[in-house]
Amino acid sequence: MVLYNVTVSIDAAIEHDWLSWMQQEHIPAVMQTGCFEECKLSRVNGEEDGGKTYAVLYLAPDQATLDHYQAHFAPALQKDHLDRYQGKFAAFRTTLNVVKSFHR
């Protein structure tokens, strides 16, 4: 399993619009690519100057599937986000390889 994390700091003035758009449009579009098994949208605890920070964590079955997503789907989806919120957010992406999962 590979975790694909997108951390976004969003301008507080548009937080509600962004959050709604992410839940109603962007995340469903990402999930419809079929590249991810799960997504978790979380708000990062703590305050940023003038904004709120969220982490969007997607779970891909393997690196090849994530690579396929990044090559074929990510550019257009990221452009949609940039076009809508340009100048009002900062984002960075990280990938993590799951070594082992533990459950209760």
N, C-alpha and C positions, 0 to 999 in steps of 0.2 A: 504494500500500500504506500501511496505517496500523498502527503498533505500539501496542498497548494494554498498558501495563505496570502491574502491581499489585505493590507492594513491601510486604511483611508482616514485621514484627518480632514474633516469637512467643516466649512465655515458655519458657525452657529446659526447665522441668519437663514440658511437654506437647509438646515439639518432635517426638518420634518419632510420637506419635499424630497430630499435625497433618500431618506429612509423609506418613504412610501414607494418611490421609483425603484429602489433596489429590491424591495419585497414583491412588488406587483409586476415589474417588467424585467429588470436586469438579471436577477438570480434565476427566475424561471427560464429565461432565455439561455443562460449558461447551462442549467440542468437539462434543457431540451437537446443539447448537443449529444447527450448520451455518454459523455466522457467522465462523469462523476457519479458516484454512488450516493453521496450525501453532501449537504452544505449546512454549516452553522454560521449564523450571523450574530456577532457578539459586540457589545459596547465595551471598550477598554475603560477600566476604572481609572479615575483621576481626571484632571482638567488640563487642557491644552490652551495656550493663549488664543482666545477668540474662536475656538473650534472644539468639536467633539471627535473622538477617534473610535473607529470601529474596525473589527477584524472579521473578515469573511473567509471562512475555512472550508475548502472543498476537499473531498476525499476521492482520489483517483485509484483505480485498481493497480496500476503499475506506471512506470516512467514512460513507456511507449504510448500509453493512452494520454498522459499529460502532454507529451511532445506533440501528439496529433492535435490535441486541443489548441496548444500554443501556435502551431503552424497554420491550422485551418479555420479556427473560430475566434481566437483571442484578439487578433488585430481589429476586426470589425466591431466586436463587443467593447473593446477598450476605446475605440474611436467614438462610439455612441456616448460613452460616459464622458469622455473629454469634451465632445461637442456640447453636451448639456451643461457641464459644470466647470468649464475651463476657467482657471484663475481662482476657483473657490475651493480647491482641495489639493492635498498632497497625498501620494500613494506610493507604496513600495510592496514588492512581491517577494516571497520566499517560498522555497520548496523544502520539505522535510521528508526523509525516508523513515517510515515506521519500522522500528527494530522489533518491537513486540507490543501487543495490546493486552491490557489487563482489564478484567471485568469482575464485578462483585460476585 
